[in-house]
Amino acid sequence: MSEAIDLLAALGVDPTLLSSGPLAARSPIDGAELGRLCPTDAAAAIGRAAAAFPAWRDTPAPRRGELVRLLGEELRAVKGALGALVTLEAGKILQEGLGEVQEMIDICDFAVGLSRQLYGLTIATERPGHAMRETWHPLGPIGVITAFNFPVAVWSWNAALALVCGDPVVWKPSEKTPLTALATQAIFRRAAARFGAAPLGLMEVVIGGAEAGATLIDDARLPLVSATGSTRMGHAIAPRLAARFARALLELGGNNGMIVCPSADLDLAVNAILFSAVGTAGQRCTTLRRLFVHADVYDPLLARLRAAYGAVKVGDPRDPATLAGPLIDRPAYEAMQAALVAARAQGGRVHGGERLLAEAHPDAYYVRPALVEMPSQTAIVAAENFAPILFVMRHDNTATALSWHNAVPQGLASSIFTTDLREAELFLSAAGSDCGIVNVNLGPSGAEIGGAFGGEKATGGGRESGSDAWRAYMRRATNTVNYSPTLPLAQGIRFNVE
Ligand code: UN1
């Protein structure tokens, strides 16, 4: 508790926000309450963001970039404290908490450059004396709904781009991680104060539960809602956004796979598998969940993985020796155990997966990461779990492994370990992995911000972060200008009264 108070004070959060209210913030490290909060009036927050839109839309994009540059500076100044708060509230190890803040800083840098590069095309026209081009305009206030596992980075991917694109942001963080959101709001306010000309309502935080999220989904003032969470959540919200013709930027479940081929560098593969499957206690959307190992290397790789898994220190994520912190809460632990029961019933051999440290921390859920050898890709393997469970399956050729790899509903991240050029290029080709992220000789998790982030199929199709993901936050206008003294019509149509 006092650690949270100290960190929040260092981050400049108003302590009166945390002292009363019906919503409890807890740490998964020991289950202790960190503060109590009041819910925000979501409709009023949307109203403030909508009111901020005209002034922000009319601010030149490079000026908008200056605000994001200042945000990046403010984030650099508090990287340690915000990273520690992420660790306290989400339970990820400090290295990963700091990495998450670094992602925020990186996307700010990216967005500052982007603020001078919101390019449209000039297009050849078929009519003499005409010019054609496309322009990109701010879209309006946008909704951002984020999950507990990346409580601040996912906001930053959306907000940094939205802000340079001219859009105010209404953010509904996970109810499991409200404190990091309040800290981010305080950091943003410092940047806005230094900027001097940011309209009120430019970045609203909505504290609350599912009903607050529902207000964002259904409010016609938000032309785009970017939502990160489960495929179940996506099923619930996508039709509602479609019903009001809003844009949906969905980043939903992943069931990420890796194919290990006979030529693979096993030293690299072991380390990549460990980081991808055990990092963030298996609670990344990019976590490695399905491993297809060629029969020629199955036994040696499995032996090395079992040894590595046995050596993973599970415990307090603030301890520098720890590699796996706690699960977020009891329902997460129960879902993990249910998945292991199902895996056993479907022929799986489970190594690990048991609860740890229960006596010291009865209200926290630490587990030994589980390796589960499966006879085939059964129903439980095809369903995304959000826990440190790695299903391992044996294959005897890459084509078969690839067909299994693609035979799940989700399509976020994927990887292959091979030193064979043909296998690598096949995996990257149109006939290869069907995911949005396709890697060779590294794991599926831990993407940089410079690339577009997201996936296909039940992952929702959205792209956030780098490349040209910014286009989702703007509206495109196709402009044709006639600078001639005549009025030729397209397609050569004649339409004159004689
Ligand atoms: C998520 O889990 O929602 O690629 C995002 C990664 C991180 C982001 C994960 N950069 O693993």
Boltz pocket constraint, residues with backbone or C-beta under 6 A from the ligand:
constraints:
  - pocket:
      binder: B
      contacts: [[A, 103], [A, 149], [A, 150], [A, 154], [A, 228], [A, 283], [A, 284], [A, 285], [A, 286], [A, 444], [A, 445], [A, 446], [A, 447], [A, 448]]
      max_distance: 6.0
